[in-house]
Amino acid sequence: MATLFDIDLSKPELRLLDAGAGTGILCTALIDHIFELGYAGKIFLTCYETDTLVLPVLKRNLILLKETYDISFKIIEDNYITSQFFGINTLLDMDSSKYDYIIGNPPYLKISKDAVEAKMMPDICHGAPNLYFLFWAMGIHNLKNNHELVYIIPRSWTSGAYFKQFREYLFANAVITDIHLFESRDKVFGVESVLQETIIIKIRKRTDEPDIINITTSSDSEFNDVRCFKAPYHSVVPKNHYVYLITDDNDANVVKRINRLPKTLPDIQLKMQTGLIVDFRSRDVLRDNMEEGAFPLFYSHHIKNGYVIWPLGKEGEVIKTDHAAYLQENCDLLLVKRFTSKEEKRRLQCGIYLKQKYSQYKYISTQNKVNFVKCDSPYITYGLYVLLSSSLYDAYYRILNGSTQVNSTEINQIPIPSREIIEEMGHEMMHCDLTEVNCDKIIDRWIS
């Protein structure tokens, strides 16, 4: 992280910030690096930290830094977010942008939408935010123009509606210059339990975009096998302001092929939705066997070999209710599992459901661990299966989203061909086995 900075050695003084400094390991690494480069000026370091367990260690470490390099430092034992004013397009707090270089490992903690930190930064918050992107936004706010910030953070901010306002703020004020990806989340923080995929990112506070972003990958935090790729800026950050973490020419080609397509699912009235039933909250309406006035309830385990197979003799796969919010009209559907494991070969796992096979039911229902698209013809159902079951779209989704959850909001943003082409692909697929190989053959004929 320290060596990612482009240090201006000609400046007589440098002002550094480490917010949420912990024991000071990151700012120490940065200062070591600066003086190893031959810097002869003065360094002023500011650290924010509130954890009383680590504050004594931080103080001792910064005293050692001062003795070694004759730096000046201060520790602010206050909330980094609430102790400052954060404003967008405001003339207030003109002294907020005061640091040349900012380094950090911000706290990864989801807070309520009513938390004081969220209320301090309403322009970038949507729902219950995570502290890490509030720290990042405040860091951008604190950074001098044309200067740099390096953070280690989860990759969850790269896509989805949840982080949209933050991404708009980020790209209105800064550009990404470098990204480092770890292939194994388990080997980044050692014994720490890190559930989210972690990346290192460097941004520069300016709005003129570079031609390329430097993207590196390593298998772990030892960095013994770093691989480098120079990605075109707009392949990583296209106009929709999602961030595509491409690592090689194959990834770049996948993004290029799909992003040039003209439509999205909502454009052709085929919006993906999330299943209706939270089963553990609705036990009173669930049944194990069909009875009069009951209807099929589809779970992810009903998706088998490309089709929805029901019943399977499982518990709770029947629903009996007259509550309208629990039921949907029986129609052709494409079901997609919402959750897969990290080790599974495919992230997008789909099943075709055709109403004609279950025409005796006026209604059906879906459990909320599946997503679904209501389709108005079997051709459309098969055509969407071709898209989402191809290796092309599976690769695209993995580039877009590093989690194991398939988010319907993100699927609805993915470019797709026209409705007519999807129907043609579906017509072809109806005469084939539902394999990834066959999906790829059809895709390659229609999407160049």
VEXDREN-2710 file (C-alpha; in Angstrom, 1 decimal):
% VEXDREN-2710
k/r/px/py/pz
1/MET/0.0/0.0/0.0
2/ALA/2.8/2.4/0.8
3/THR/4.6/1.9/-2.4
4/LEU/1.5/2.6/-4.5
5/PHE/1.9/6.4/-3.7
6/ASP/3.6/8.7/-6.2
7/ILE/5.4/10.9/-3.7
8/ASP/6.4/14.4/-4.6
9/LEU/9.9/14.6/-3.2
10/SER/10.2/18.3/-4.1
11/LYS/7.6/19.5/-1.5
12/PRO/9.2/21.0/1.6
13/GLU/6.5/19.4/3.8
14/LEU/4.0/16.6/3.5
15/ARG/0.8/16.2/5.5
16/LEU/-0.3/12.6/6.0
17/LEU/-3.5/11.1/7.4
18/ASP/-4.3/7.7/8.8
19/ALA/-7.9/7.6/10.0
20/GLY/-8.7/4.6/12.2
21/ALA/-4.9/4.1/12.6
22/GLY/-5.0/1.2/15.0
23/THR/-1.4/0.6/16.1
24/GLY/0.0/2.8/13.3
25/ILE/1.3/0.0/11.0
26/LEU/0.1/1.7/7.8
27/CYS/1.3/5.2/8.4
28/THR/4.6/3.8/9.6
29/ALA/5.0/1.8/6.4
30/LEU/4.2/5.0/4.4
31/ILE/6.7/7.2/6.3
32/ASP/9.4/4.5/6.0
33/HIS/8.8/4.4/2.2
34/ILE/8.9/8.2/1.9
35/PHE/12.3/8.5/3.6
36/GLU/13.7/5.5/1.7
37/LEU/13.0/7.4/-1.5
38/GLY/15.3/10.1/-0.1
39/TYR/12.8/12.7/1.0
40/ALA/14.5/15.6/2.9
41/GLY/11.5/17.7/4.0
42/LYS/9.2/17.7/7.0
43/ILE/6.3/15.3/7.6
44/PHE/3.2/16.2/9.6
45/LEU/1.2/13.1/10.5
46/THR/-2.4/13.0/11.8
47/CYS/-3.9/9.8/13.2
48/TYR/-7.5/9.3/14.3
49/GLU/-8.1/6.5/16.8
50/THR/-10.7/5.9/19.5
51/ASP/-9.9/2.3/20.6
52/THR/-8.5/2.5/24.1
53/LEU/-6.9/-0.9/23.8
54/VAL/-4.6/0.2/20.9
55/LEU/-4.1/3.8/21.7
56/PRO/-1.1/3.2/24.1
57/VAL/0.6/1.1/21.4
58/LEU/-0.1/3.8/18.7
59/LYS/1.4/6.5/20.9
60/ARG/4.6/4.5/21.5
61/ASN/5.0/3.7/17.8
62/LEU/4.5/7.3/16.7
63/ILE/7.1/8.4/19.3
64/LEU/9.5/5.9/17.7
65/LEU/8.7/7.4/14.3
66/LYS/9.4/10.9/15.7
67/GLU/12.8/9.7/17.1
68/THR/13.7/8.0/13.9
69/TYR/12.6/10.5/11.3
70/ASP/12.0/13.8/13.3
71/ILE/8.4/13.8/12.1
72/SER/5.6/15.8/13.9
73/PHE/2.4/14.0/14.8
74/LYS/-0.9/14.3/16.6
75/ILE/-3.5/11.7/17.6
76/ILE/-7.1/12.8/17.5
77/GLU/-9.1/10.6/19.9
78/ASP/-12.4/11.5/18.4
79/ASN/-14.9/10.0/15.8
80/TYR/-13.4/10.7/12.4
81/ILE/-16.8/11.1/10.8
82/THR/-18.8/13.1/13.4
83/SER/-15.9/15.4/14.4
84/GLN/-15.8/17.1/10.9
85/PHE/-18.2/18.8/8.6
86/PHE/-18.9/16.9/5.4
87/GLY/-20.5/18.9/2.5
88/ILE/-20.9/18.5/-1.2
89/ASN/-20.5/21.6/-3.4
90/THR/-20.2/23.9/-0.4
91/LEU/-18.0/26.8/0.5
92/LEU/-18.0/25.9/4.2
93/ASP/-15.1/24.3/5.9
94/MET/-12.5/25.4/3.3
95/ASP/-9.7/23.9/5.3
96/SER/-11.1/20.3/5.1
97/SER/-8.9/19.4/2.1
98/LYS/-5.6/19.5/3.9
99/TYR/-3.7/16.2/3.4
100/ASP/-1.3/15.3/0.7
101/TYR/-1.5/11.5/1.2
102/ILE/-4.0/9.4/3.1
103/ILE/-3.6/5.7/3.9
104/GLY/-6.0/3.5/5.8
105/ASN/-7.8/0.3/6.8
106/PRO/-11.2/1.8/7.7
107/PRO/-13.6/-0.1/10.0
108/TYR/-15.9/-2.6/8.2
109/LEU/-19.1/-2.2/10.2
110/LYS/-22.7/-1.8/9.0
111/ILE/-24.6/0.9/10.9
112/SER/-28.2/1.9/11.0
113/LYS/-29.6/4.6/8.7
114/ASP/-30.3/6.6/11.9
115/ALA/-26.7/6.4/13.2
116/VAL/-25.1/9.8/13.8
117/GLU/-22.4/9.0/11.2
118/ALA/-25.1/8.3/8.5
119/LYS/-26.9/11.5/9.4
120/MET/-23.6/13.5/9.1
121/MET/-23.2/12.3/5.4
122/PRO/-26.8/12.0/4.0
123/ASP/-25.7/12.8/0.4
124/ILE/-23.9/9.5/0.0
125/CYS/-26.0/7.2/2.2
126/HIS/-28.7/4.9/1.0
127/GLY/-30.4/2.7/3.7
128/ALA/-28.1/1.3/6.4
129/PRO/-24.5/2.2/5.3
130/ASN/-21.2/0.7/6.1
131/LEU/-18.6/2.7/7.9
132/TYR/-15.8/1.9/5.5
133/PHE/-17.3/3.9/2.6
134/LEU/-18.1/6.8/5.0
135/PHE/-14.4/6.9/6.0
136/TRP/-13.5/6.7/2.3
137/ALA/-15.8/9.6/1.3
138/MET/-14.5/11.7/4.2
139/GLY/-10.9/10.8/3.1
140/ILE/-11.7/12.2/-0.4
141/HIS/-13.1/15.3/1.2
142/ASN/-9.9/15.7/3.3
143/LEU/-7.6/15.1/0.4
144/LYS/-5.8/18.0/-1.4
145/ASN/-6.6/18.3/-5.1
146/ASN/-4.4/16.1/-7.3
147/HIS/-3.2/14.1/-4.4
148/GLU/-3.7/10.5/-3.4
149/LEU/-5.5/8.1/-1.1
150/VAL/-4.8/4.3/-0.7
151/TYR/-7.2/2.1/1.3
152/ILE/-7.8/-1.6/1.9
153/ILE/-11.5/-2.2/1.7
154/PRO/-14.2/-4.7/0.8
155/ARG/-15.2/-4.8/-2.9
156/SER/-18.9/-4.5/-2.2
157/TRP/-19.0/-0.8/-3.2
158/THR/-18.3/-1.6/-6.9
159/SER/-21.9/-2.4/-7.9
160/GLY/-25.5/-2.3/-6.9
161/ALA/-28.0/0.5/-5.9
162/TYR/-26.9/0.4/-2.2
163/PHE/-23.6/2.2/-3.0
164/LYS/-24.8/4.3/-6.0
165/GLN/-24.7/7.6/-4.2
166/PHE/-21.2/7.0/-2.9
167/ARG/-20.0/6.0/-6.4
168/GLU/-21.4/9.2/-7.8
169/TYR/-19.5/11.2/-5.2
170/LEU/-16.3/9.2/-5.8
171/PHE/-16.3/9.7/-9.5
172/ALA/-17.4/13.4/-9.3
173/ASN/-14.2/14.1/-7.3
174/ALA/-11.6/11.4/-8.0
175/VAL/-10.3/8.8/-10.4
176/ILE/-9.1/5.3/-9.7
177/THR/-5.4/4.7/-10.7
178/ASP/-4.6/1.3/-9.1
179/ILE/-6.4/-1.7/-7.8
180/HIS/-5.0/-4.8/-6.2
181/LEU/-7.1/-8.0/-5.9
182/PHE/-6.5/-11.0/-3.6
183/GLU/-7.5/-14.4/-5.0
184/SER/-8.1/-15.8/-1.5
185/ARG/-9.9/-13.8/1.1
186/ASP/-8.8/-16.2/3.8
187/LYS/-5.1/-15.3/3.3
188/VAL/-5.3/-11.5/3.5
189/PHE/-5.8/-10.9/7.2
190/GLY/-4.5/-14.3/8.5
191/VAL/-6.4/-15.5/11.5
192/GLU/-9.0/-12.7/11.3
193/SER/-12.5/-13.7/10.1
194/VAL/-13.0/-11.7/6.9
195/LEU/-16.3/-12.5/5.2
196/GLN/-16.0/-10.0/2.4
197/GLU/-13.6/-10.1/-0.5
198/THR/-10.9/-7.4/0.1
199/ILE/-9.1/-5.1/-2.3
200/ILE/-6.5/-2.4/-2.2
201/ILE/-7.4/0.7/-4.1
202/LYS/-5.6/3.9/-4.9
203/ILE/-7.4/7.1/-6.1
204/ARG/-6.2/10.5/-7.1
205/LYS/-8.4/13.6/-6.4
206/ARG/-9.0/15.0/-9.8
207/THR/-11.6/14.6/-12.5
208/ASP/-9.5/14.2/-15.7
209/GLU/-9.5/10.4/-16.3
210/PRO/-6.4/8.5/-17.1
211/ASP/-6.2/6.1/-20.1
212/ILE/-5.6/3.0/-18.0
213/ILE/-6.0/1.6/-14.5
214/ASN/-3.2/-0.6/-13.1
215/ILE/-4.8/-3.8/-11.9
216/THR/-2.6/-6.4/-10.0
217/THR/-3.5/-9.7/-8.4
218/SER/-1.9/-12.0/-5.9
219/SER/-2.9/-15.3/-4.3
220/ASP/-2.3/-13.8/-0.8
221/SER/-0.8/-11.0/1.2
222/GLU/2.8/-12.1/0.7
223/PHE/2.7/-10.7/-2.8
224/ASN/5.1/-13.3/-4.1
225/ASP/3.2/-13.9/-7.3
226/VAL/1.9/-10.5/-8.3
227/ARG/0.4/-10.4/-11.9
228/CYS/-0.1/-7.0/-13.6
229/PHE/-2.7/-5.9/-16.1
230/LYS/-3.2/-2.4/-17.6
231/ALA/-6.9/-2.1/-18.1
232/PRO/-8.5/0.7/-20.2
233/TYR/-10.1/3.1/-17.8
234/HIS/-13.6/2.9/-19.3
235/SER/-13.5/-0.9/-19.3
236/VAL/-13.2/-0.7/-15.5
237/VAL/-15.4/2.4/-14.9
238/PRO/-18.0/2.7/-17.7
239/LYS/-20.7/5.3/-17.9
240/ASN/-23.0/3.4/-15.5
241/HIS/-20.4/4.0/-12.7
242/TYR/-20.3/0.3/-11.8
243/VAL/-16.7/-0.9/-11.3
244/TYR/-15.6/-4.0/-13.2
245/LEU/-12.6/-5.7/-11.7
246/ILE/-11.0/-7.1/-14.8
247/THR/-7.7/-8.9/-14.5
248/ASP/-6.7/-9.9/-18.0
249/ASP/-7.6/-9.6/-21.7
250/ASN/-10.3/-12.3/-21.4
251/ASP/-12.1/-10.3/-18.7
252/ALA/-11.8/-7.2/-20.7
253/ASN/-13.3/-9.0/-23.7
254/VAL/-16.2/-10.3/-21.7
255/VAL/-17.1/-6.8/-20.4
256/LYS/-16.7/-5.3/-23.9
257/ARG/-19.0/-7.9/-25.5
258/ILE/-21.8/-7.5/-23.1
259/ASN/-21.6/-3.7/-22.4
260/ARG/-22.2/-2.9/-26.1
261/LEU/-25.6/-4.7/-26.0
262/PRO/-28.6/-2.3/-26.3
263/LYS/-31.2/-3.4/-23.7
264/THR/-31.7/-4.5/-20.0
265/LEU/-34.4/-6.8/-18.6
266/PRO/-36.5/-3.8/-17.4
267/ASP/-36.3/-2.3/-20.9
268/ILE/-38.2/-5.2/-22.3
269/GLN/-40.6/-5.6/-19.4
270/LEU/-38.8/-8.7/-17.9
271/LYS/-37.6/-7.3/-14.6
272/MET/-35.9/-9.8/-12.3
273/GLN/-37.5/-10.0/-8.8
274/THR/-36.7/-11.7/-5.5
275/GLY/-38.9/-14.5/-4.2
276/LEU/-41.9/-13.7/-2.0
277/ILE/-41.8/-16.0/0.9
278/VAL/-39.4/-15.9/3.9
279/ASP/-40.2/-19.4/5.0
280/PHE/-39.2/-19.3/8.7
281/ARG/-41.6/-16.3/9.1
282/SER/-44.5/-17.9/7.3
283/ARG/-44.6/-21.4/8.8
284/ASP/-48.3/-21.1/9.5
285/VAL/-49.1/-21.2/5.7
286/LEU/-46.6/-23.9/4.7
287/ARG/-47.5/-27.5/4.1
288/ASP/-45.6/-30.6/3.3
289/ASN/-48.2/-32.1/0.9
290/MET/-50.7/-30.8/-1.6
291/GLU/-54.2/-30.3/-0.3
292/GLU/-57.3/-28.4/-1.6
293/GLY/-56.7/-24.7/-1.9
294/ALA/-52.9/-25.0/-1.8
295/PHE/-50.3/-24.1/-4.3
296/PRO/-46.7/-25.0/-5.3
297/LEU/-43.9/-23.1/-3.5
298/PHE/-40.5/-23.1/-5.3
299/TYR/-37.1/-23.2/-3.5
300/SER/-33.6/-23.1/-4.9
301/HIS/-33.4/-26.9/-4.4
302/HIS/-36.1/-27.3/-7.0
303/ILE/-33.7/-26.1/-9.7
304/LYS/-32.2/-29.3/-11.1
305/ASN/-30.3/-29.7/-14.4
306/GLY/-31.8/-26.5/-15.9
307/TYR/-35.4/-27.2/-15.0
308/VAL/-37.7/-26.5/-12.0
309/ILE/-38.6/-29.9/-10.7
310/TRP/-41.6/-29.9/-8.2
311/PRO/-42.5/-31.6/-5.9
312/LEU/-39.5/-33.3/-4.4
313/GLY/-41.1/-34.5/-1.3
314/LYS/-39.4/-31.8/0.8
315/GLU/-40.8/-30.1/3.8
316/GLY/-42.7/-26.9/3.3
317/GLU/-42.8/-27.0/-0.5
318/VAL/-46.6/-26.3/-0.6
319/ILE/-48.3/-23.0/0.5
320/LYS/-51.9/-22.6/1.5
321/THR/-53.0/-19.0/1.9
322/ASP/-55.4/-16.4/0.5
323/HIS/-52.9/-13.6/1.3
324/ALA/-52.4/-11.9/-2.0
325/ALA/-48.8/-10.8/-1.2
326/TYR/-47.8/-14.5/-0.8
327/LEU/-49.0/-15.6/-4.2
328/GLN/-48.3/-14.9/-7.9
329/GLU/-50.1/-15.7/-11.1
330/ASN/-49.0/-19.0/-12.5
331/CYS/-46.8/-18.1/-15.5
332/ASP/-43.7/-19.2/-17.3
333/LEU/-40.7/-18.3/-15.1
334/LEU/-36.9/-18.4/-15.1
335/LEU/-35.7/-19.0/-11.6
336/VAL/-32.2/-18.1/-10.5
337/LYS/-30.5/-19.2/-7.2
338/ARG/-29.7/-16.2/-5.0
339/PHE/-27.0/-18.0/-3.0
340/THR/-24.1/-20.3/-4.2
341/SER/-20.9/-21.3/-2.5
342/LYS/-17.6/-19.8/-3.3
343/GLU/-16.3/-23.1/-4.6
344/GLU/-19.1/-23.8/-7.0
345/LYS/-18.2/-23.6/-10.7
346/ARG/-21.1/-21.3/-11.6
347/ARG/-22.4/-18.2/-9.9
348/LEU/-25.6/-18.0/-12.0
349/GLN/-27.6/-21.2/-11.7
350/CYS/-31.0/-21.1/-13.5
351/GLY/-34.1/-23.3/-13.8
352/ILE/-36.9/-23.1/-16.4
353/TYR/-40.5/-23.4/-15.2
354/LEU/-43.3/-23.7/-17.8
355/LYS/-46.8/-23.2/-16.5
356/GLN/-48.3/-25.7/-19.0
357/LYS/-46.8/-28.5/-17.0
358/TYR/-48.6/-27.3/-13.9
359/SER/-51.7/-25.8/-15.5
360/GLN/-54.0/-27.0/-12.8
361/TYR/-52.8/-24.2/-10.5
362/LYS/-54.0/-20.7/-10.8
363/TYR/-51.3/-19.5/-8.4
364/ILE/-47.7/-20.4/-7.4
365/SER/-45.2/-18.9/-5.0
366/THR/-41.4/-18.5/-4.6
367/GLN/-39.2/-18.6/-1.6
368/ASN/-36.9/-15.6/-1.1
369/LYS/-33.7/-17.5/-1.7
370/VAL/-34.5/-17.5/-5.4
371/ASN/-34.9/-14.7/-7.9
372/PHE/-37.3/-15.0/-10.8
373/VAL/-38.3/-13.4/-14.1
374/LYS/-41.9/-13.6/-15.2
375/CYS/-41.8/-14.6/-18.9
376/ASP/-44.7/-14.3/-21.4
377/SER/-43.7/-17.2/-23.6
378/PRO/-41.6/-20.4/-23.5
379/TYR/-39.3/-18.9/-26.1
380/ILE/-38.4/-16.0/-23.8
381/THR/-37.9/-18.4/-20.9
382/TYR/-35.5/-20.5/-22.8
383/GLY/-33.8/-17.5/-24.3
384/LEU/-33.1/-16.0/-20.9
385/TYR/-31.8/-19.3/-19.8
386/VAL/-29.3/-19.3/-22.7
387/LEU/-28.1/-15.8/-21.6
388/LEU/-27.7/-16.4/-17.8
389/SER/-26.5/-20.0/-18.2
390/SER/-23.7/-19.2/-20.6
391/SER/-20.1/-18.9/-19.5
392/LEU/-20.1/-15.4/-20.9
393/TYR/-22.7/-14.0/-18.5
394/ASP/-21.4/-16.0/-15.6
395/ALA/-18.0/-14.5/-16.1
396/TYR/-19.5/-11.1/-16.4
397/TYR/-21.4/-11.4/-13.2
398/ARG/-18.3/-12.6/-11.3
399/ILE/-16.3/-9.6/-12.6
400/LEU/-19.2/-7.3/-11.5
401/ASN/-19.8/-8.8/-8.1
402/GLY/-17.4/-10.7/-5.9
403/SER/-20.0/-12.0/-3.5
404/THR/-21.7/-15.4/-3.7
405/GLN/-25.2/-13.7/-3.7
406/VAL/-27.0/-13.0/-7.0
407/ASN/-28.5/-9.6/-6.7
408/SER/-31.6/-9.0/-8.8
409/THR/-30.9/-5.2/-8.9
410/GLU/-27.5/-5.9/-10.5
411/ILE/-29.0/-8.5/-13.0
412/ASN/-31.5/-5.9/-14.0
413/GLN/-28.6/-3.5/-14.9
414/ILE/-26.7/-6.0/-17.1
415/PRO/-26.9/-5.3/-20.8
416/ILE/-28.8/-7.9/-22.9
417/PRO/-29.7/-8.3/-26.6
418/SER/-33.1/-7.2/-28.0
419/ARG/-36.2/-9.2/-27.2
420/GLU/-36.3/-10.6/-30.8
421/ILE/-32.8/-12.1/-30.4
422/ILE/-33.6/-13.6/-27.0
423/GLU/-36.6/-15.3/-28.6
424/GLU/-34.5/-16.6/-31.4
425/MET/-32.0/-18.0/-29.0
426/GLY/-34.8/-19.6/-27.0
427/HIS/-36.2/-21.2/-30.1
428/GLU/-32.8/-22.8/-30.7
429/MET/-32.4/-23.9/-27.1
430/MET/-35.7/-25.7/-27.0
431/HIS/-34.3/-28.3/-29.2
432/CYS/-31.0/-28.8/-27.3
433/ASP/-29.8/-30.2/-23.9
434/LEU/-29.6/-27.5/-21.3
435/THR/-25.8/-27.5/-21.0
436/GLU/-23.4/-24.6/-20.7
437/VAL/-21.7/-25.8/-23.9
438/ASN/-24.9/-25.5/-25.9
439/CYS/-25.7/-22.1/-24.4
440/ASP/-22.2/-20.9/-25.4
441/LYS/-22.7/-22.1/-28.9
442/ILE/-25.9/-20.2/-29.3
443/ILE/-24.5/-17.1/-27.6
444/ASP/-21.5/-17.0/-29.9
445/ARG/-23.8/-17.0/-32.9
446/TRP/-25.8/-14.0/-31.7
447/ILE/-23.3/-11.9/-29.6
448/SER/-20.0/-11.1/-31.2
END
